[in-house]
Amino acid sequence: MKKTVFFKLFFNNIIIIIISTLILAMSGYVLISHTVYRERVETLKGSATAISGFINSDVAPERLESFIYGFSHSTGNSIIIIDNKGKILMVSTVGDFYSDNVAQINMEYCKDVLSGKDHINRGTLGGVYKTEMFTLQMPVVSTRPNKVVGAIFISSPAPKMLRMQLYLYRTLGIAIVCVLLLSLLISYALSKKISKPIKDMGKAAKKFAKGDFSSRVEPGKKGYNITEIEELTKSFNDMAFSLEKAEDIRNNFISDVSHELRTPMTTIGGFVDGILDGTIPPERQNDYLAIVKDEVSRLSALVNSFLDVTRNESGGASLELSNFDVNEIIRRMMVNFESKISEKEIFVDIDFDAEQCLVKADLDAIKRVLTNLIENAIKFTNQKGMIRISVKTKQQNAEISVYNTGCGISEDDKKLIFERFYKVDKSRSLNREGTGIGLYIVKEIINRHGKHIEVRSVENEYAEFVFTLDKGKG
């Protein structure tokens, strides 16, 4: 039999339940035996004490005999009184337990009590009784002088005590069986419940291995959730979602890169063929060679982006930290983007806390971050929309924000916006530049500076990217 999670859980639970049941049964057995024994001894001792007190009050023998007879029949116990030689002086029994022809108790059975000690005996007292009896022996001590003058034997049929014990054992046994069955049922249900999501994860993992990332593990019923299993299920489903998205991203990336490479290469190949076969006249060749140069630059930029990703992942990209004015960098960049901003009639709001804000960072890397964020802001800002770039100082950090109105970013897209090759605008691959690695590189650069970048957005309203840098020294 395969040792499945269910089997192991259920088997271990059965072992624990059986061991616990055995411990409970043994403890119950000892407790019942001790309790019944102690209760019987205490009852008989109370009766013997009462009789002893009555004897010491020097009552007449007829009255004592009447008292013993009444006491015996009211308690259901047999009573024998002996002198200090073992001779039976008085007897009162209930039931046919006593042997009538016995007048003396063998000293072997009464030497302890006649020495002044209470004694417990289980048996027939050497033939005094016809059946096994549980007998408490208590000495009778005279006060003047202080000596043992006899003993009281109070006996209860041993089967009577045994019947009580058996009744309690049977009750305990029934309770233990009920608890055992209930525990097994609960253990079975819990083992099934715990193992089911794990088993489902195993099935889903096999599908993942075949490239199917659509499977999810259903959480347990409300009110019956196990926190660890629930967290594991959630983590597994999150992983499945990420794998599914990563697969989609990979497929889209292959399609996008194929298009991005094919378009300039087709253009370059067509123009070169036209020049070589004379289709393009000599006076137009320089114009077409300029187009070829631009397409080569596009291909070079694309390849460099891929190399940047590889360098980031291999840890090969090092930082050259320096102090520079980030406000001045932003001013120069906005001049470079002036034509694109004018084309969309975008209103630009520059909000600086101070004229100058020195930061300590890699200048070229931060230029790339700002270029990417500002380009994206312009690209996705609506016609006659607004872009706001702010730099604020907070303690030892400079907080830089790039905000734009427009289409914004959905909640689902925000989770993956910094993933490699992920593109929010699924339609832009055919008519816009971009491979979906710009924001990934931005995040990697900020992370290598030991800082964090976050995105804030409301879909169809705005998007804002905020990151921090260490303040520099002048």
Secondary structure, 3 states (H helix, E strand, C coil): CCCCHHHHHHHHHHHHHHHHHHHHHHHHHHHHHHHHHHHHHHHHHHHHHHHHHHHHCCCCHHHHHHHHHHHHHHHCCEEEEEECCCEEEEEECCCCCECCCCCECCHHHCHHHHCCCCEEEEECCCCCECCCEEEEEEEEEEECCEEEEEEEEEEEEHHHHHHHHHHHHHHHHHHHHHHHHHHHHHHHHHHHHHHHHHHHHHHHHHHHHCCCCCCCCCCCCCCCCCHHHHHHHHHHHHHHHHHHHHHHHHHHHHHHHHHHHHHHHHHHHHHHHHHHCCCCCHHHHHHHHHHHHHHHHHHHHHHHHHHHHHHHHHCCCCCCEEEEEHHHHHHHHHHHCHHHHHHCCCEEEEEECCCCCEEEEEHHHHHHHHHHHHHHHHHHCCCCCEEEEEEEEECCEEEEEEEEECCCCCHHHHHHCCCCCCCCCCCHHHCCCCCCCHHHHHHHHHHHCCCCEEEEEECCCEEEEEEEEEECCC
